[in-house]
Amino acid sequence: MTAPGEESPVTSDFVRSYVITGGRSLPSSDELALHTLVTLAPERTMPLGAGPEVRAIWELCSGGYLSVAEVAGHLGLPVGVARLLLTDLAEQGHLLRRAEPPRAQNVDRATLEKVLNGLQSLIG
């Protein structure tokens, strides 16, 4: 408890996250990484009794693949909370997951200069 005039250490964001997740512990980052891409599975209907956050995820992910970080950012939710909601939807078969795209390979400077010189000779 806090004394009169002191601020509570529990913020409204903390309470909101607790309410959204139902007090459940957040999944590990190994289960659904920030860069994992998610989208709605075809021909699925929204779960009955879906909360506003799940409805917002449903709407966002219906437009195509988004990363977990993008979903959290669009919803203004902590990443852990978004990850938990996305994991729930994936376990229910509503979401498709795709691994992160492969990293681009580094190209040596000489190759880049040849490409640049070739383009400059075409443009004049």
PyRosetta script that sets phi, psi and omega in degrees:
from pyrosetta import init, pose_from_sequence

init()
pose = pose_from_sequence("MTAPGEESPVTSDFVRSYVITGGRSLPSSDELALHTLVTLAPERTMPLGAGPEVRAIWELCSGGYLSVAEVAGHLGLPVGVARLLLTDLAEQGHLLRRAEPPRAQNVDRATLEKVLNGLQSLIG")
pose.set_psi(1, 152.6)
pose.set_omega(1, 177.7)
pose.set_phi(2, -106.8)
pose.set_psi(2, 149.6)
pose.set_omega(2, 177.9)
pose.set_phi(3, -76.3)
pose.set_psi(3, 157.4)
pose.set_omega(3, 177.3)
pose.set_phi(4, -56.1)
pose.set_psi(4, 134.3)
pose.set_omega(4, 179.0)
pose.set_phi(5, 92.4)
pose.set_psi(5, -14.0)
pose.set_omega(5, 177.7)
pose.set_phi(6, -90.2)
pose.set_psi(6, 151.1)
pose.set_omega(6, 176.8)
pose.set_phi(7, -82.6)
pose.set_psi(7, 144.2)
pose.set_omega(7, 176.7)
pose.set_phi(8, -75.1)
pose.set_psi(8, 139.0)
pose.set_omega(8, 178.4)
pose.set_phi(9, -73.0)
pose.set_psi(9, -11.9)
pose.set_omega(9, -179.5)
pose.set_phi(10, -93.7)
pose.set_psi(10, 119.4)
pose.set_omega(10, -179.5)
pose.set_phi(11, -92.5)
pose.set_psi(11, 165.9)
pose.set_omega(11, 178.8)
pose.set_phi(12, -65.6)
pose.set_psi(12, -31.7)
pose.set_omega(12, 176.9)
pose.set_phi(13, -64.2)
pose.set_psi(13, -40.1)
pose.set_omega(13, 178.6)
pose.set_phi(14, -64.5)
pose.set_psi(14, -46.5)
pose.set_omega(14, -179.9)
pose.set_phi(15, -63.2)
pose.set_psi(15, -42.7)
pose.set_omega(15, 179.9)
pose.set_phi(16, -60.4)
pose.set_psi(16, -44.6)
pose.set_omega(16, 178.9)
pose.set_phi(17, -62.2)
pose.set_psi(17, -40.0)
pose.set_omega(17, 179.4)
pose.set_phi(18, -64.1)
pose.set_psi(18, -41.8)
pose.set_omega(18, -179.9)
pose.set_phi(19, -67.1)
pose.set_psi(19, -43.8)
pose.set_omega(19, -179.0)
pose.set_phi(20, -61.2)
pose.set_psi(20, -42.4)
pose.set_omega(20, -176.9)
pose.set_phi(21, -85.7)
pose.set_psi(21, -5.5)
pose.set_omega(21, -177.6)
pose.set_phi(22, 68.0)
pose.set_psi(22, 21.9)
pose.set_omega(22, 179.0)
pose.set_phi(23, 78.5)
pose.set_psi(23, 4.7)
pose.set_omega(23, -179.5)
pose.set_phi(24, -73.5)
pose.set_psi(24, 152.8)
pose.set_omega(24, 177.2)
pose.set_phi(25, -73.6)
pose.set_psi(25, 149.6)
pose.set_omega(25, -176.5)
pose.set_phi(26, -77.7)
pose.set_psi(26, 145.8)
pose.set_omega(26, 179.4)
pose.set_phi(27, -70.3)
pose.set_psi(27, 158.2)
pose.set_omega(27, 178.8)
pose.set_phi(28, -72.4)
pose.set_psi(28, 158.4)
pose.set_omega(28, -179.3)
pose.set_phi(29, -68.8)
pose.set_psi(29, -15.5)
pose.set_omega(29, 177.9)
pose.set_phi(30, -70.1)
pose.set_psi(30, -31.0)
pose.set_omega(30, -177.4)
pose.set_phi(31, -70.5)
pose.set_psi(31, -40.1)
pose.set_omega(31, -178.9)
pose.set_phi(32, -147.3)
pose.set_psi(32, 95.0)
pose.set_omega(32, -175.6)
pose.set_phi(33, -70.9)
pose.set_psi(33, 160.7)
pose.set_omega(33, -179.0)
pose.set_phi(34, -57.7)
pose.set_psi(34, -34.2)
pose.set_omega(34, -175.3)
pose.set_phi(35, -95.7)
pose.set_psi(35, 3.3)
pose.set_omega(35, 175.6)
pose.set_phi(36, -65.6)
pose.set_psi(36, 136.2)
pose.set_omega(36, -179.5)
pose.set_phi(37, -94.5)
pose.set_psi(37, 136.8)
pose.set_omega(37, -179.6)
pose.set_phi(38, -130.7)
pose.set_psi(38, 150.1)
pose.set_omega(38, 174.6)
pose.set_phi(39, -153.8)
pose.set_psi(39, 166.2)
pose.set_omega(39, 178.6)
pose.set_phi(40, -70.9)
pose.set_psi(40, 142.0)
pose.set_omega(40, 173.7)
pose.set_phi(41, -72.6)
pose.set_psi(41, 148.1)
pose.set_omega(41, -178.4)
pose.set_phi(42, -65.0)
pose.set_psi(42, 147.3)
pose.set_omega(42, 174.3)
pose.set_phi(43, 55.4)
pose.set_psi(43, 42.7)
pose.set_omega(43, 176.4)
pose.set_phi(44, -108.5)
pose.set_psi(44, 150.7)
pose.set_omega(44, 175.1)
pose.set_phi(45, -112.2)
pose.set_psi(45, 149.8)
pose.set_omega(45, -177.8)
pose.set_phi(46, -60.9)
pose.set_psi(46, 139.2)
pose.set_omega(46, 179.1)
pose.set_phi(47, -60.2)
pose.set_psi(47, 143.6)
pose.set_omega(47, 177.2)
pose.set_phi(48, -64.1)
pose.set_psi(48, 140.8)
pose.set_omega(48, 178.3)
pose.set_phi(49, 71.3)
pose.set_psi(49, 21.9)
pose.set_omega(49, 179.5)
pose.set_phi(50, -64.7)
pose.set_psi(50, 136.0)
pose.set_omega(50, 178.6)
pose.set_phi(51, -76.1)
pose.set_psi(51, 173.6)
pose.set_omega(51, -178.2)
pose.set_phi(52, -61.6)
pose.set_psi(52, -33.4)
pose.set_omega(52, 179.5)
pose.set_phi(53, -69.2)
pose.set_psi(53, -41.0)
pose.set_omega(53, 178.5)
pose.set_phi(54, -66.3)
pose.set_psi(54, -39.3)
pose.set_omega(54, 177.2)
pose.set_phi(55, -63.1)
pose.set_psi(55, -39.2)
pose.set_omega(55, 178.7)
pose.set_phi(56, -66.7)
pose.set_psi(56, -40.2)
pose.set_omega(56, 176.0)
pose.set_phi(57, -62.2)
pose.set_psi(57, -43.0)
pose.set_omega(57, -179.7)
pose.set_phi(58, -57.9)
pose.set_psi(58, -46.2)
pose.set_omega(58, -179.1)
pose.set_phi(59, -65.7)
pose.set_psi(59, -44.2)
pose.set_omega(59, 180.0)
pose.set_phi(60, -62.3)
pose.set_psi(60, -47.5)
pose.set_omega(60, -173.3)
pose.set_phi(61, -78.9)
pose.set_psi(61, -8.7)
pose.set_omega(61, 178.6)
pose.set_phi(62, -74.0)
pose.set_psi(62, -15.3)
pose.set_omega(62, -178.2)
pose.set_phi(63, -88.9)
pose.set_psi(63, -1.8)
pose.set_omega(63, -178.7)
pose.set_phi(64, 131.3)
pose.set_psi(64, -174.4)
pose.set_omega(64, -176.0)
pose.set_phi(65, -70.5)
pose.set_psi(65, 135.5)
pose.set_omega(65, 172.2)
pose.set_phi(66, -133.8)
pose.set_psi(66, 151.9)
pose.set_omega(66, 175.5)
pose.set_phi(67, -78.3)
pose.set_psi(67, 160.3)
pose.set_omega(67, 177.3)
pose.set_phi(68, -58.0)
pose.set_psi(68, -41.0)
pose.set_omega(68, 179.3)
pose.set_phi(69, -63.0)
pose.set_psi(69, -39.3)
pose.set_omega(69, 179.0)
pose.set_phi(70, -65.9)
pose.set_psi(70, -41.3)
pose.set_omega(70, 178.9)
pose.set_phi(71, -60.9)
pose.set_psi(71, -47.6)
pose.set_omega(71, 179.6)
pose.set_phi(72, -60.5)
pose.set_psi(72, -42.8)
pose.set_omega(72, -179.9)
pose.set_phi(73, -64.2)
pose.set_psi(73, -44.7)
pose.set_omega(73, 179.6)
pose.set_phi(74, -63.5)
pose.set_psi(74, -35.7)
pose.set_omega(74, -177.8)
pose.set_phi(75, -86.3)
pose.set_psi(75, -13.4)
pose.set_omega(75, -177.3)
pose.set_phi(76, 69.2)
pose.set_psi(76, 30.4)
pose.set_omega(76, -180.0)
pose.set_phi(77, -106.6)
pose.set_psi(77, 152.6)
pose.set_omega(77, 171.3)
pose.set_phi(78, -59.4)
pose.set_psi(78, 147.4)
pose.set_omega(78, -176.1)
pose.set_phi(79, -59.0)
pose.set_psi(79, -39.9)
pose.set_omega(79, -179.6)
pose.set_phi(80, -61.3)
pose.set_psi(80, -39.6)
pose.set_omega(80, 179.4)
pose.set_phi(81, -67.7)
pose.set_psi(81, -45.9)
pose.set_omega(81, 178.0)
pose.set_phi(82, -61.1)
pose.set_psi(82, -41.4)
pose.set_omega(82, 179.8)
pose.set_phi(83, -61.3)
pose.set_psi(83, -41.2)
pose.set_omega(83, 179.2)
pose.set_phi(84, -64.2)
pose.set_psi(84, -45.9)
pose.set_omega(84, 179.8)
pose.set_phi(85, -64.5)
pose.set_psi(85, -40.2)
pose.set_omega(85, 178.2)
pose.set_phi(86, -66.6)
pose.set_psi(86, -39.0)
pose.set_omega(86, 177.5)
pose.set_phi(87, -62.8)
pose.set_psi(87, -42.7)
pose.set_omega(87, 176.8)
pose.set_phi(88, -57.5)
pose.set_psi(88, -48.0)
pose.set_omega(88, -179.3)
pose.set_phi(89, -64.4)
pose.set_psi(89, -38.2)
pose.set_omega(89, 179.4)
pose.set_phi(90, -67.3)
pose.set_psi(90, -41.2)
pose.set_omega(90, 179.7)
pose.set_phi(91, -66.2)
pose.set_psi(91, -28.3)
pose.set_omega(91, 177.8)
pose.set_phi(92, -83.5)
pose.set_psi(92, -1.9)
pose.set_omega(92, 178.0)
pose.set_phi(93, 85.2)
pose.set_psi(93, 11.7)
pose.set_omega(93, -177.9)
pose.set_phi(94, -86.2)
pose.set_psi(94, -21.4)
pose.set_omega(94, -176.6)
pose.set_phi(95, -118.8)
pose.set_psi(95, 145.9)
pose.set_omega(95, 170.4)
pose.set_phi(96, -102.9)
pose.set_psi(96, 140.9)
pose.set_omega(96, 178.6)
pose.set_phi(97, -115.5)
pose.set_psi(97, 144.7)
pose.set_omega(97, 177.2)
pose.set_phi(98, -132.2)
pose.set_psi(98, 136.7)
pose.set_omega(98, 179.3)
pose.set_phi(99, -63.4)
pose.set_psi(99, 161.6)
pose.set_omega(99, 179.1)
pose.set_phi(100, -59.3)
pose.set_psi(100, 148.6)
pose.set_omega(100, 174.8)
pose.set_phi(101, -65.0)
pose.set_psi(101, 149.5)
pose.set_omega(101, -179.7)
pose.set_phi(102, -65.3)
pose.set_psi(102, 150.0)
pose.set_omega(102, 178.7)
pose.set_phi(103, -69.2)
pose.set_psi(103, 145.4)
pose.set_omega(103, 177.2)
pose.set_phi(104, -68.1)
pose.set_psi(104, 143.9)
pose.set_omega(104, 177.8)
pose.set_phi(105, -84.1)
pose.set_psi(105, 143.0)
pose.set_omega(105, 177.1)
pose.set_phi(106, -73.3)
pose.set_psi(106, 138.8)
pose.set_omega(106, 177.9)
pose.set_phi(107, -109.2)
pose.set_psi(107, 139.4)
pose.set_omega(107, -177.8)
pose.set_phi(108, -68.1)
pose.set_psi(108, 157.7)
pose.set_omega(108, -175.4)
pose.set_phi(109, -61.3)
pose.set_psi(109, -37.9)
pose.set_omega(109, -177.8)
pose.set_phi(110, -61.9)
pose.set_psi(110, -41.2)
pose.set_omega(110, 178.9)
pose.set_phi(111, -64.7)
pose.set_psi(111, -43.7)
pose.set_omega(111, 178.8)
pose.set_phi(112, -62.1)
pose.set_psi(112, -39.8)
pose.set_omega(112, 179.0)
pose.set_phi(113, -66.2)
pose.set_psi(113, -38.1)
pose.set_omega(113, 177.1)
pose.set_phi(114, -63.0)
pose.set_psi(114, -42.3)
pose.set_omega(114, 178.5)
pose.set_phi(115, -63.9)
pose.set_psi(115, -45.2)
pose.set_omega(115, 179.4)
pose.set_phi(116, -61.3)
pose.set_psi(116, -45.7)
pose.set_omega(116, 178.9)
pose.set_phi(117, -63.3)
pose.set_psi(117, -40.1)
pose.set_omega(117, 177.1)
pose.set_phi(118, -62.2)
pose.set_psi(118, -43.4)
pose.set_omega(118, 178.5)
pose.set_phi(119, -65.1)
pose.set_psi(119, -41.5)
pose.set_omega(119, 179.2)
pose.set_phi(120, -63.8)
pose.set_psi(120, -35.4)
pose.set_omega(120, 179.2)
pose.set_phi(121, -71.2)
pose.set_psi(121, -29.9)
pose.set_omega(121, 177.2)
pose.set_phi(122, -72.0)
pose.set_psi(122, -39.7)
pose.set_omega(122, -178.0)
pose.set_phi(123, -77.4)
pose.set_psi(123, -34.9)
pose.set_omega(123, 175.2)
pose.set_phi(124, 103.4)
pose.dump_pdb("model.pdb")
